[in-house]
Amino acid sequence: MGRITIAAYKPKAGKAEELKELSKTHVPRLKKEGLVTDREAVIMEAADGTIVEVFEWLSDEAIAQAHKNPEVQKTWGEYAEVCDYVPLNTLSEANMMFAGFVPIN
């Protein structure tokens, strides 16, 4: 069974555009490794510039495999250069009844 994930990436100073472009490649790269479903990712931007991504892992096992996969580790290293991972509840939108974001893809 799939596992829907919501991730939030806060860009490092001067790295916002680089993060936006990288986020467009994330799920296709995971798909190439056989780790995510065919469900299209939703990528959006919070008011503070944080990128929020919603996507579906193939399974809990696929998530575990990602942590051992060299290509995924490379991708995550690229993310580490341009952003910090943040909890959703740090976004002002998380306090709204109906959170709204700007679409990226």
C-alpha positions in Angstrom: 0.0 0.0 0.0 1.2 3.5 -0.8 2.3 6.1 1.7 1.4 9.8 1.1 4.1 12.1 2.4 4.0 15.9 2.9 7.5 17.4 3.0 8.5 21.0 3.7 11.8 22.4 2.4 12.9 25.9 3.6 15.4 27.4 1.2 18.7 28.5 2.4 19.7 32.1 1.7 19.9 32.8 -2.0 18.8 29.2 -2.9 15.1 29.6 -3.5 15.1 29.3 -7.3 17.6 26.4 -7.2 15.3 24.6 -4.7 12.2 25.2 -6.9 14.0 23.7 -9.9 15.4 20.8 -7.8 11.9 20.0 -6.4 10.6 19.5 -10.0 13.1 16.6 -10.4 12.6 14.9 -7.0 9.7 12.6 -7.7 10.8 11.7 -11.3 14.1 10.6 -9.8 12.4 8.5 -7.2 10.2 7.1 -9.9 13.2 6.1 -11.9 14.4 4.1 -8.9 11.0 2.4 -8.6 10.2 3.9 -5.2 7.1 6.0 -5.8 3.7 5.5 -7.4 2.4 7.0 -10.6 0.5 9.6 -8.6 1.6 13.1 -9.7 3.3 15.1 -7.0 1.9 18.4 -5.9 4.6 21.1 -5.4 3.7 24.4 -3.8 5.2 27.4 -2.1 4.3 28.8 1.3 4.2 32.5 2.1 7.7 32.4 3.6 9.2 30.7 0.5 9.1 27.2 1.9 8.4 24.5 -0.7 5.8 22.0 0.2 5.7 18.7 -1.7 3.0 16.0 -1.5 3.9 12.7 -3.1 3.2 8.9 -2.7 5.9 6.4 -1.8 5.2 2.9 -3.2 5.3 1.4 0.3 6.9 1.5 3.7 9.5 -0.9 2.2 10.3 1.6 -0.6 10.9 4.3 2.0 13.4 2.0 3.7 15.0 1.2 0.4 15.4 4.9 -0.4 17.7 5.2 2.7 20.1 2.7 1.1 19.8 3.8 -2.5 22.9 5.7 -3.8 20.9 7.7 -6.3 18.4 8.8 -3.7 21.2 9.7 -1.3 22.7 11.8 -4.0 19.4 13.6 -4.5 19.0 14.2 -0.8 22.5 15.6 -0.7 21.6 18.1 -3.4 18.6 19.1 -1.2 20.8 19.5 1.8 22.9 22.1 -0.1 19.9 24.3 -0.9 17.4 23.8 2.0 16.5 22.7 5.5 13.7 20.2 6.2 11.1 21.8 8.4 8.0 20.5 10.2 4.7 21.5 8.6 3.5 23.1 11.8 6.2 25.8 11.4 4.4 27.2 8.4 1.9 30.0 9.1 -0.5 28.2 6.7 -0.7 25.2 9.0 -2.7 27.3 11.5 -5.4 28.0 8.9 -8.6 26.1 8.5 -7.9 25.8 4.8 -4.2 26.2 4.1 -3.5 27.9 0.8 -0.2 27.7 -1.2 1.1 29.0 -4.6 1.4 26.1 -7.1 4.9 25.4 -8.4 4.1 22.5 -10.8 
